[in-house]
Amino acid sequence: METLKAIMSRRSVRKFKSMPVPENAVKIILEAAMNAPSAGDGRPWHFVVLDDRSKLDKIADKVDGGNEMFKNAPLAILILGDEKKQGFPGFYPQDCSCACQNIYLAAHDLGLGSVWIALWSVEPRIKGLREVIEIPEEMIPFAIFPIGYSDEELPSEYRYDPELVHFNKW
């Protein structure tokens, strides 16, 4: 898939078929995430791949008090920020965001659906994930992506709005 087509046609998928995600697809998604730009080339991220049904079901109950998309997703990828690895102090959220966008686009290119569930600064979600997964205290849960084959048809949306664009002044 061409880059612009992937960007313009990607949608947030919240319903998944029960088909497993192939291991090689998971590796490609992680390779794409780790090829994201990062300030000072710090690469301040870690990833947890979750395909254990019982853990995904527990996460569903701990994130927003019962998030059904985890109960039907065959896989999720958790991104953790690592402040010690930052190229510049305070930049890990931007770096992890770049990795998140690459996860979205790689999954879409592979024919998979995903949705970005924000964790960063959302304490109930962070606490819930720490209860399910043994996350070292110094690692910061940033985002989690349920991933799988889409079980819903979502048309592309054209979102360009010229009123939001300013040239050389406000």
N, C-alpha and C positions, 0 to 999 in steps of 0.2 A: 504494500500500500504506500502511496506517496505521502510524504509528511503533511502537506496541507490538507489532503483529503482526510487523513487520520485526525488532524486537529478539528476540522470542520464537521466531521461526522461522529465523533466520540460522544457518547451519552452516558449518564450515570445509570447503571443497571442495578436493580435491587431484588430481582427475582431470577433464580438460577435453576437450571436443570440439574438432575442428580448425577450427571456424568462427571467422572473425575477429570481433573486437569492433568495432562501428561507432564511427567517430570522434566522433559526437555523444554516445555513451554515455561515452566517455573524458572528454570535456569536462565532462559532468554530474558524473562521479565526482570530477574535480579541483575543480569548483566547490564540491561538498559538502565536500571535504577543506579547502579554503581558507576555508570558512565555519565551521570549528570554533572554539570559544572558545580564547583564548590569554591568558596573564597579561599585563596591561598592554597588551593588543592588539598584542603584538610580532610575532606571526605568524612565528616563527623557523623556517621550513621552506622547502624547495625540493623539487621533484618531478622525477624523470626517468622518462619514459614509454619503455618498451622493447618494441618489436615486431619487432626484427631477430632472425630465427630463429637466426642464428649466435651472437649475443650471449646470447640466452636459453639456448642449449645450453651455452655456455661458463660461464654463471652456474650452470647445473645441476651442472657438474663442480666449480665452485669453492665452492659452498655445501654444506657437510656432505659433501664428497667424492662427489657424484653424486646430486643431488636431482631425481628423475624428474618432479616436478610442473612444473618449468620447461621440460622437454623437450616436454610436451604442452600447455602454456598458450600461447595466441596472444599474450599481452600480460603485462607486469608493470609495476607502478608502484613506484618506489623513492622513499622519503621520506628526506630529509637534514635534519639539524638544523643551524641556523646560530646559534651562540652570540652573534654580534654583533647579531643582531636580537631577542634576548630582551627582553621587557618588564621582567623581573626576573631577576637572575643565578640560574642553576641550574634555571630552569623549562622549558627547551626540551623535556626528555623528556615532561613532562606535556602540554605543548602539542601535540607531535607525536603523542602517544597519542590525543588527542582527534581529530586529523586522521585517524589510522588507523581509529578506530571509524567515523568518517563515511564513509571509503572502503568499509569492510565493508558498512555499511547501504545506501549508495547503490548499490553493485554488486548487492546482493541485491534491492533495489527494482526494478532494471532487468532482473531475471531472469538475472543473472550470478552465478557462483560466485567465491569468492576465499578465500585463506588468509593469515593474518598470519605472516610469517616474521621473527622478531626478529633484528636485527643489533646493536643498541645493546649495547655492552660484550662482544660475542662476537667476539673478535679474529680467529679464522680466517675467519669469514664476511666481516668488514669487509675484511680483507686480500685475500680472493678477489675481492670486488666491485671494489676499487680496481684490481686487475690487469685486469679486463675493461672497466671504464668509467673514463674519465678524470675522476676526482672531485677537485676542488681539496682540498688537504690540510686547509684550515680547515673544510670541510664534514664533518659527522659522519653516516655511514650509520646510519639509525635502524631502518628496517623496509622490507621489500619484500613486495609482494602479487602473486603470480601471479593472473591474472584471465582468465576465459573462461566459456563456456557449460558448465555442469556435465555430466559424463559419469558421474555416480553419483547414486543416490537415497539421500538422507539424511533420515530423519524428524526432526521437531522433538523436542527434549528439554526436559522441564520440570526445571529445576535449582534451584528455590527450596528452601532448607533452613532451617526455622525454628530449628534448633539453632545456627545461625551468627548469629542476631540477638539483640542485647542491648539492653535498654531502661533508660536512666538509670544503669546500673551494669554491671559485667562479669558 
